[in-house]
């Protein structure tokens, strides 16, 4: 097997493993809500949204994982593997629609009625759905207009822009909520952590707005310049650099505010989450540097190094999730073991499932990190980077262009709302 085929396989497998991590995360949040839908004290009607939203999201994330593994099976066929990979992105986007739609239903319910989260999650669900439509357009254009690949690349960058708006809406809702709390005249609330989150979440929202602009700008460039190879590499690298930086901002904000609270409370569980957030911040920052290096080598048309930096940055991004999810899992396990005396309540079941589910998510994110790191190393071996000739041999009906990445699309990571409610 050619080395560049193995690199492509590892790329798809890594994304599939991360989709399994997302399945574990989403699946862990559904049971507690479903268990207490009929209990007006602990759950009631507001729990119906998260019950169905998280459950459907977990199902779609699992289908996304299967589609990614299907892409790995077809990696030797070159462009043929792009279809199941883009299909995996589509399924993951629908998982985000389900998740944010369920949370929107909960926060918009009359018994909860938190306007900031209601509007934020509602907007997120809408724009994630638009991103899903854009991903379907990528598939159709790849199939119908294989000779004019700039149309598919244009749709893909539009997908990235719309996905960014979805995430931006989530973070904007969280920022609005904590800023409102920080501005209230209440001496019983420690305002410092709230102010930290207000500023940090606001900056994260700003960075995601930049991601949106980058996506649409490169969509326009791909459409008018018809330069799919270099625009795809450069656009994805620049987009991911800012996207990773947004996650750095989010995790750093959570660490800053959470560590202060942990120090004041002298609580082991809070300290574990603080450590996880802090480590995640570092790895997200290193991932940002990797994407910047990839953009630099893309500008210089240095094939081997740009692929290595691109994949290394992606692998470090997964490692950030290992720390983020690991910290939340450890905190939930510690709280459950130390403070829960009765399992027959919403909080106990939620803690137990978070302990197990986020622990599994951290484990599969680590597997994804290892696989992507191996792919990055392999790009530096002889014949580690695919060539136009290889692509043409693999799929004569869809001629390959020079300088096209291992896959035509770049997966994007998940969101932050699993922490928003707990941390606020």
C-alpha positions, 0 to 999 in steps of 0.5 A: 500500500502506498504511504499516502493512501495510508495517510488518507486512511488514518485521517478518516479513521481519526475523524471516525474515532472523534465521532465516536467520542462525540457519540459518547458525550451526547449519549451520556447527557440524554438518560438523566433528562429522559428518566425524569421527564415525568417528574415535575420537580426534577425534570418535567416538560423542559427535559423533553428537549434535551432527552430527544436532542441529545439522543438523536445527536448521539445517533447521528454522530454514530452514523457520522463515525460509520461514514468516516470509516467507510471513507477510510475503506475507499481511501485507495480509490482517491476521490471516491473516498470524499463522498462518505467523508463529506457525508460524515460531516453532514451527519455530524452537522445534523447531530449539532442541529439535534443537540442545539435544537433540544437545548433551545426547546428546554431554555425557551420553555415557560418553566425555564425561560432563559432568553439568552440561551433560548435565542442563542441555541435557537439561532445555532440550530437554524444555522447548523441546519443551513450548514447541513444543506451546504454540505449536501450541496458539496456532495451534489456538486462533486457528483454532478460537476466533477469537472468543475471542482471549484463549485464544490469547494465554494460550497464547502467554504460556505459550509464552514462559514455557516457552521461557524455562525452556529457555534458563534450563536451558542457562545453568544448566548452564553456570553449574554447570559453571564454578562447579564448576571455579572451586571446584576446588583447582587452582593451574594454572587461572586462577580469576578468569575462571571466577569471573566466568563463574560469577557472570555466568551465575548472574545470567543464569539468575536473569533468565531465571527472571524471564522465566518468571514474567512469561510465566506471570503474563501468561498468567493475566491474559490468561485471566482478564481477557480483555484481549488487546490491552493485555495482549499489548502490555504483557506482550511489552514487559515480557518482552522488557525482562527477556529483553534484559537477560538477554542483556546479562548474558550478553554482558557476562560473556563480555566481562569474562572474555574480555577479561581472558584476552585481555589475559593471553594477548596474543592477537589472536583473543581480543581480537576476540571480546572486542570483539564481546562488549563491543559486543553488551553495549551494544546489548543494553542499548539494546534493553532500554531500548527495550523499557522505553520500549515498556512505558511507552507501552503503559501510556499507550496511545500507539499510535505511540510504543509501536510505534516503541520496540518495533520499535527495541528489536527491531532493536537486539537484532538488532544485538547479534547482529551484534556477538556473531556477528561477534566469534566469526567474526573470532576463528575466522578469525584463529585459522585463518589464523594457527595452522592448518597442517593442515586434516585435523583436527576443530579446523581444520574447526570453525574454518573453518566457524565463521569462515564460518558465524558471519560469514554469521549476522552479515551476515543479523542486520545485514540484519534490524536494518536492516529492523526499524529501517526498520519502526520509523521508518515507524510515525512516518509518517502511518497508520503504526500499524494500526487496528481498522478496518483489521484488520476490513477485512482479515479480516472473519471474525476481527474485530480488537481495538483496540490489537493489535500488528503481529503477535500474537506476538513472536519470541524470540532464540536461546541461548548454548551456542555460546559456552559450550563454547569460553569455558569 
